Amino acid sequence: MLNAHVINGIMEIIHAQNAHWWVDIHTGESIKKNPYCFSNKVALAHSELSEALEADRKDLFDDKLTHRKGAEVELADAVIRIFDLAGAYGMDLGGAIVEKMEYNAQRADHKTENRKQANGKAY
């Protein structure tokens, strides 16, 4: 069973290790004052997902962690960026994940019998 407190604990650790990315190196001020900060950070997470797709498409190994598949490492990068972003904005990511998983488990359109029907969700 997923535990929101465990997820949020991981989020807090990741954000703490990345706190230096949330400070303007020239002014020492928080970059969160920039109204585009959130969207820019989302775009960075998206870029990691695109890199995962490309690594999977080409069946590449990572260029830094050369013993690991590139898709695996890029997914890890995306999770790190998402957890860092949520931590920076004080989000209850753990609670949202737990609630969304519970909701999705009950969705009719996620049930196999409904997915098999015409126009059912294929992926």
N, C-alpha and C positions, 0 to 999 in steps of 0.2 A: 504494500500500500504506500502510495506517495505521502510524504510528510512535508507540509508547507514550511515548517521551521527548519528542516534540513536543507531544503532548496534555498530558502532565504539566507541561511548561514553560508552556503557556498557562494551565493550572490554577493554577500558582504565581503567575503574573503577575496573574491575576484576583483571587486571594485576597489578594495583597499590596496591591492597590489597594482592597480592601474590608476591610482589617484593623481599621479603626475601628469596624466594625459588630460586632466580636467582643469589645468591651470595654464594661463597664457604665459609662455616662456619669457615674453618681453615685459609684461606688466605685473606678473604674479597674481593677477585676478582670475576669478573663476570664469571659464568660458561659457558657463550656462547662462550668462547674461545675454549672450548672442541669441536672438530669436531663431536662428537657423541651426543652433547647436544640436537639438534633438534630431532634426531631419538629416543633418550631416552624419551623425553617428548611426542612424538607421541605414543610410546609404553605405556606410563602411561595413555593416553587418551583411547587407545585401551583396556586397562585392565578394565577401568570403563565400557566400552560397554559390555565386557564379563561378568562383574558382573551384569549388567542390564539384560542380557540374562538369566543368572542363577537365578536371583531373580524372573524374569517372569516365567521361566520354573517351579520353585518350588512354585510360588505364595506366596513369602515371603514379610513380612513387613521389613522395614529398622531396623537395630539394634540400631541406634542412634536417628533417627527421627521416633520413633516407631508408630506414627500415620499415617505415609506415607508408601505407597508401595515401596518396595526395588527398583523395576525397575525405578520408577519415580526419586528417589533420585540418583541412579547411573547414569541416563541420565543427571541429573543436574550436577553431578560431571564431566561427560565427557564434557559437554558444558563449564563448568568453566575451565577445563584444556585446551580445544581448544582455548577459548577466551584469556586465559592467555598466551599461546604459541604465538598466533598471535600478541598479544600486545607486547610481549617481542621482537619480530622481526620486529615491526613497520609495520605490514601488514595492508592492506585496506580490512579487512575481511568483513566489511559492504558492500563495493562496490562489492566485489566478490560474496557475497550472493545474492544481488539484481540482478546483471547481470546473475548469474546462474539460478535464479528463472525465470527470463524473458526468457532466452534461453530454459529452460526445458518446459515452457508453449507452446512453438512453435514446439517442437520435435514431428515428426511423430510417432516415436516408443513409445511415451508416450500417444498417443491418444487411447481411449478405443477401437475403431474399429480396430486399428492395433494390439492391445494387444490380441484381440480375435482371430486373425488369427493364422494359424499354425506357431509355433516357435516364437510367439509374447512374449513380456516380461510378465512374470507371476507375478513377484514381483521385 
